[in-house]
Amino acid sequence: MMFLLVDHDHQLLLLDSEKRISRFLRDIIFVLKEVSFVPAELLYGRTSFQKRMRVALKFAYDGRSFSGYAKQPGQKTIEGNLLQILRENHLIETASHACFRTASRTDRGVSALGNVCAFNTTVSISDISRSFTKDNGLLFLYGVKKVPDDFYPRYAKRRIYRYYLYNDALDVDAVLSAASLFTGEHDFRNFARVEPLKNPVRCLDTIIITEKNDFLSIDFFAETFLWNQIRRIVSALEKAGQGKLALSQIQHALDHPEKRVDFQLAPPEPLILLDVVYDFSFQFSKSYSQKLRRLEETILSSL
């Protein structure tokens, strides 16, 4: 019989005889008290010690099925569900110990096809990839990449969001004209919920609008967004398309952010985080694109 134990210096001890077991028996309690980290390989049957590394994961979810993003006691949340999947697949032990972080905390009801999280683990990339086949239908993992130890997923090159705006006899030309006002750098205080000490100035790189069946598909490209920014912009675009809001009113709200104007908030369910982009590529699972397409079609069919 062989026993495996880890001491306070994270060294692997092999106890291969009764005599050695007896010798160490009285020290076991002390050792366990001193242990701050037990490698996942030992806890879950892997016999080789692997160095901890930091990895980034791509994941997708149907935000309509959750009560919000951040983990909350007694609530079914995206972060709580994600952490449960990571623990069940033995990728992490706790969020704090793994230095778990995410790129974007989406609003309640908002879905994602390409959000990103990062954490420290001792599990190999190949073992992580095998866990991609295990999902609960509401949230699934599909991409992995080993990243530098200081990688923080919020510092992305670009984020891409898509909003499906129902085209109820909207003046599409007016929507296009209104959208052009928002590109570039602006103080978006009138088109976002700005948190204290948060810089309201953002640069919206591009807005692309295409007609898709009964909807206008509106894609937003920027490095960062403010809270509720897209939903407030979409509300203004819709009002412009309905003839309820002149382009001059939108321009004035952008030019004079100190004069508060409320253009209201579009619903969250038609909003999807399409992707978070970095200067590296992920290793994707097989048939991931089909799963993403099915998820987007499911969301669209419910609107």
C-alpha positions as CSV (number, residue, x, y, z in Angstrom):
1,M,0.0,0.0,0.0
2,M,1.3,3.5,-0.8
3,F,0.2,6.8,0.7
4,L,0.6,10.2,-0.8
5,L,1.0,13.3,1.4
6,V,2.0,16.9,0.8
7,D,4.0,18.8,3.4
8,H,4.0,22.5,4.1
9,D,6.6,23.1,1.4
10,H,4.3,21.4,-1.2
11,Q,6.7,18.4,-1.4
12,L,5.3,15.0,-2.3
13,L,5.9,12.3,0.4
14,L,5.7,8.6,-0.5
15,L,4.9,6.4,2.5
16,D,5.5,2.8,1.2
17,S,5.8,0.8,4.4
18,E,4.1,0.4,7.7
19,K,7.2,1.5,9.5
20,R,7.4,4.7,7.6
21,I,3.7,5.3,8.1
22,S,4.1,4.9,11.8
23,R,7.0,7.3,11.8
24,F,5.0,10.0,10.1
25,L,1.6,9.3,11.7
26,R,2.1,11.6,14.7
27,D,3.1,14.4,12.3
28,I,0.1,14.1,10.0
29,I,-2.2,16.4,12.0
30,F,0.6,19.1,12.1
31,V,1.2,18.8,8.4
32,L,-2.5,19.1,7.5
33,K,-2.7,22.2,9.6
34,E,0.2,23.7,7.7
35,V,-1.1,22.9,4.3
36,S,-2.3,25.9,2.4
37,F,-2.5,24.2,-1.0
38,V,-2.9,20.6,-2.1
39,P,-2.2,20.1,-5.9
40,A,-5.2,19.0,-7.8
41,E,-3.2,16.1,-9.2
42,L,-3.1,14.5,-5.8
43,L,-6.7,15.2,-4.8
44,Y,-8.2,13.9,-8.0
45,G,-6.0,10.9,-8.8
46,R,-3.2,12.4,-10.9
47,T,0.2,11.1,-9.9
48,S,2.5,13.7,-11.5
49,F,3.1,17.1,-10.0
50,Q,2.5,19.9,-12.4
51,K,3.4,23.5,-12.0
52,R,0.6,26.0,-11.5
53,M,-0.2,28.1,-14.6
54,R,-2.7,30.7,-15.5
55,V,-5.3,29.9,-18.2
56,A,-8.0,31.9,-20.0
57,L,-11.3,30.2,-20.9
58,K,-13.9,31.2,-23.4
59,F,-17.5,30.5,-22.3
60,A,-21.0,31.2,-23.5
61,Y,-24.4,31.4,-21.7
62,D,-28.1,32.1,-22.1
63,G,-28.4,35.1,-19.7
64,R,-32.2,34.8,-19.6
65,S,-31.9,31.7,-17.5
66,F,-30.0,33.4,-14.6
67,S,-30.9,35.9,-12.0
68,G,-27.8,38.0,-12.7
69,Y,-24.1,37.7,-13.2
70,A,-22.3,38.0,-9.8
71,K,-22.4,35.1,-7.4
72,Q,-25.1,35.5,-4.8
73,P,-26.1,33.1,-2.0
74,G,-29.3,31.2,-2.8
75,Q,-29.4,32.7,-6.4
76,K,-28.8,31.0,-9.7
77,T,-26.2,33.3,-11.3
78,I,-23.8,33.1,-14.2
79,E,-20.7,33.4,-12.1
80,G,-22.0,30.9,-9.5
81,N,-22.8,28.4,-12.3
82,L,-19.4,28.9,-13.9
83,L,-17.5,28.4,-10.7
84,Q,-19.5,25.2,-10.0
85,I,-18.6,23.8,-13.4
86,L,-14.9,24.6,-12.8
87,R,-15.0,22.9,-9.4
88,E,-16.9,19.9,-10.6
89,N,-14.3,19.4,-13.3
90,H,-11.5,19.8,-10.7
91,L,-10.1,22.8,-12.5
92,I,-10.0,25.0,-9.4
93,E,-10.6,24.6,-5.7
94,T,-11.9,28.0,-4.8
95,A,-12.3,31.3,-6.7
96,S,-10.0,33.2,-4.4
97,H,-7.2,30.7,-4.3
98,A,-7.3,30.4,-8.1
99,C,-7.3,34.2,-8.6
100,F,-10.5,33.8,-10.7
101,R,-11.4,36.9,-12.8
102,T,-13.8,37.6,-15.7
103,A,-13.7,40.0,-18.6
104,S,-17.2,41.3,-18.5
105,R,-20.0,41.2,-15.9
106,T,-23.1,41.4,-18.1
107,D,-26.4,42.8,-16.9
108,R,-29.2,40.5,-15.8
109,G,-30.9,39.0,-18.9
110,V,-27.9,39.7,-21.2
111,S,-26.3,36.6,-22.9
112,A,-22.8,36.0,-24.1
113,L,-21.2,34.0,-26.9
114,G,-17.7,34.9,-26.1
115,N,-17.1,36.0,-22.5
116,V,-13.7,35.2,-20.9
117,C,-12.5,34.1,-17.5
118,A,-9.0,33.4,-16.2
119,F,-7.7,31.4,-13.2
120,N,-4.7,29.6,-11.9
121,T,-4.6,25.8,-12.0
122,T,-2.4,22.8,-12.0
123,V,-4.5,20.9,-14.6
124,S,-3.1,20.5,-18.0
125,I,-4.5,22.2,-21.1
126,S,-5.5,18.8,-22.6
127,D,-7.4,17.9,-19.4
128,I,-9.1,21.3,-19.4
129,S,-10.1,20.8,-23.0
130,R,-11.8,17.4,-22.1
131,S,-14.0,19.2,-19.7
132,F,-15.6,21.2,-22.6
133,T,-17.9,18.2,-23.3
134,K,-19.6,18.7,-19.9
135,D,-22.1,21.5,-19.9
136,N,-25.5,22.0,-18.4
137,G,-27.1,23.5,-21.5
138,L,-27.3,27.0,-20.1
139,L,-23.5,27.7,-19.9
140,F,-20.7,26.0,-21.6
141,L,-16.9,26.3,-22.1
142,Y,-15.3,26.0,-25.5
143,G,-11.9,27.7,-25.7
144,V,-8.7,27.7,-23.7
145,K,-5.3,29.4,-23.7
146,K,-2.3,29.4,-21.4
147,V,-1.6,33.0,-20.6
148,P,1.0,35.0,-18.6
149,D,0.8,34.9,-14.8
150,D,-0.3,38.5,-14.6
151,F,-3.1,38.2,-17.2
152,Y,-6.2,40.1,-16.2
153,P,-9.1,39.4,-18.6
154,R,-10.7,42.8,-18.2
155,Y,-7.8,44.4,-20.1
156,A,-8.9,43.3,-23.6
157,K,-8.2,44.9,-27.0
158,R,-11.8,45.0,-28.0
159,R,-15.3,44.0,-27.0
160,I,-18.1,43.3,-29.5
161,Y,-21.8,43.4,-28.5
162,R,-24.8,42.7,-30.7
163,Y,-28.3,44.0,-30.0
164,Y,-31.3,42.7,-31.9
165,L,-33.7,45.6,-32.3
166,Y,-37.2,44.7,-33.5
167,N,-37.9,46.5,-36.7
168,D,-41.5,47.7,-36.1
169,A,-41.7,49.9,-39.2
170,L,-38.6,51.8,-38.1
171,D,-37.0,54.4,-40.4
172,V,-33.8,52.5,-41.0
173,D,-32.1,55.5,-42.6
174,A,-32.8,57.6,-39.5
175,V,-31.4,54.8,-37.3
176,L,-28.2,54.7,-39.4
177,S,-27.8,58.4,-39.2
178,A,-28.3,58.4,-35.5
179,A,-25.8,55.6,-35.0
180,S,-23.1,57.6,-36.8
181,L,-23.3,60.2,-34.1
182,F,-22.1,57.8,-31.5
183,T,-18.9,56.6,-33.1
184,G,-15.7,58.2,-32.0
185,E,-14.8,59.5,-28.6
186,H,-17.5,61.1,-26.5
187,D,-18.5,61.8,-22.9
188,F,-21.4,59.3,-22.6
189,R,-22.9,60.5,-19.3
190,N,-26.3,60.9,-21.0
191,F,-26.0,57.4,-22.5
192,A,-24.8,55.3,-19.6
193,R,-25.1,54.7,-15.9
194,V,-21.8,56.1,-14.8
195,E,-20.5,54.8,-11.5
196,P,-18.7,57.2,-9.0
197,L,-15.1,58.0,-10.0
198,K,-15.6,56.3,-13.4
199,N,-14.4,58.2,-16.4
200,P,-17.5,58.7,-18.7
201,V,-15.4,59.2,-21.8
202,R,-15.3,56.3,-24.1
203,C,-14.3,55.7,-27.7
204,L,-16.9,53.7,-29.7
205,D,-14.9,52.4,-32.7
206,T,-17.6,51.2,-35.0
207,I,-21.4,50.5,-35.2
208,I,-22.5,48.1,-37.9
209,I,-26.2,47.7,-38.6
210,T,-27.7,45.0,-40.8
211,E,-31.3,43.9,-41.4
212,K,-32.1,40.3,-40.3
213,N,-35.7,39.1,-40.8
214,D,-37.8,41.3,-38.5
215,F,-34.8,42.7,-36.6
216,L,-32.0,45.2,-37.0
217,S,-28.8,43.5,-35.9
218,I,-26.7,46.3,-34.3
219,D,-23.0,45.4,-33.6
220,F,-20.9,47.7,-31.3
221,F,-17.1,47.6,-31.3
222,A,-15.0,49.2,-28.5
223,E,-12.3,48.5,-26.1
224,T,-14.5,49.2,-23.1
225,F,-18.1,50.1,-22.4
226,L,-19.9,51.8,-19.6
227,W,-22.7,50.3,-17.5
228,N,-25.9,50.3,-19.6
229,Q,-24.2,52.2,-22.4
230,I,-25.4,50.0,-25.3
231,R,-28.9,49.7,-24.0
232,R,-29.3,53.5,-23.6
233,I,-27.8,54.1,-27.1
234,V,-30.2,51.5,-28.6
235,S,-33.1,53.2,-26.9
236,A,-32.1,56.5,-28.5
237,L,-31.7,54.8,-31.9
238,E,-35.1,53.2,-31.7
239,K,-36.7,56.6,-30.8
240,A,-34.9,58.2,-33.8
241,G,-36.3,55.4,-36.0
242,Q,-39.8,56.0,-34.7
243,G,-39.5,59.7,-35.4
244,K,-39.7,60.6,-31.7
245,L,-36.2,61.9,-31.4
246,A,-34.4,64.3,-33.7
247,L,-30.7,63.8,-34.6
248,S,-30.1,67.3,-33.2
249,Q,-31.3,66.2,-29.7
250,I,-28.9,63.3,-29.7
251,Q,-26.0,65.5,-30.8
252,H,-26.8,68.0,-28.1
253,A,-26.9,65.3,-25.4
254,L,-23.4,64.2,-26.6
255,D,-22.0,67.7,-26.8
256,H,-23.4,68.8,-23.4
257,P,-23.2,65.8,-21.0
258,E,-23.5,68.2,-18.0
259,K,-27.2,68.8,-19.1
260,R,-28.8,65.5,-18.0
261,V,-31.2,63.9,-20.4
262,D,-32.7,60.4,-20.0
263,F,-33.4,58.5,-23.3
264,Q,-34.4,55.5,-21.2
265,L,-33.1,51.9,-21.3
266,A,-33.7,49.2,-23.9
267,P,-34.6,45.7,-22.6
268,P,-31.6,43.4,-21.8
269,E,-32.7,40.2,-23.4
270,P,-31.8,41.1,-27.1
271,L,-28.3,42.1,-26.0
272,I,-25.4,39.5,-26.6
273,L,-21.7,39.8,-25.8
274,L,-20.4,38.4,-29.0
275,D,-16.7,38.4,-28.2
276,V,-13.8,39.7,-26.1
277,V,-10.7,40.0,-28.2
278,Y,-7.0,39.8,-27.1
279,D,-3.7,39.7,-28.9
280,F,-3.7,35.9,-28.9
281,S,-5.9,33.1,-30.2
282,F,-7.7,30.4,-28.2
283,Q,-7.7,26.7,-28.7
284,F,-11.3,25.8,-29.5
285,S,-13.3,22.7,-29.0
286,K,-14.8,20.7,-31.9
287,S,-18.1,22.0,-33.2
288,Y,-18.0,25.0,-31.0
289,S,-19.3,27.3,-33.8
290,Q,-22.4,25.2,-34.2
291,K,-23.1,25.4,-30.4
292,L,-22.7,29.2,-30.5
293,R,-25.0,29.5,-33.6
294,R,-27.7,27.4,-31.9
295,L,-27.5,29.5,-28.8
296,E,-27.8,32.7,-30.7
297,E,-30.7,31.3,-32.7
298,T,-32.5,30.2,-29.5
299,I,-32.2,33.7,-28.1
300,L,-33.4,35.3,-31.3
301,S,-36.4,33.0,-31.6
302,S,-37.6,34.0,-28.1
303,L,-37.6,37.8,-28.8
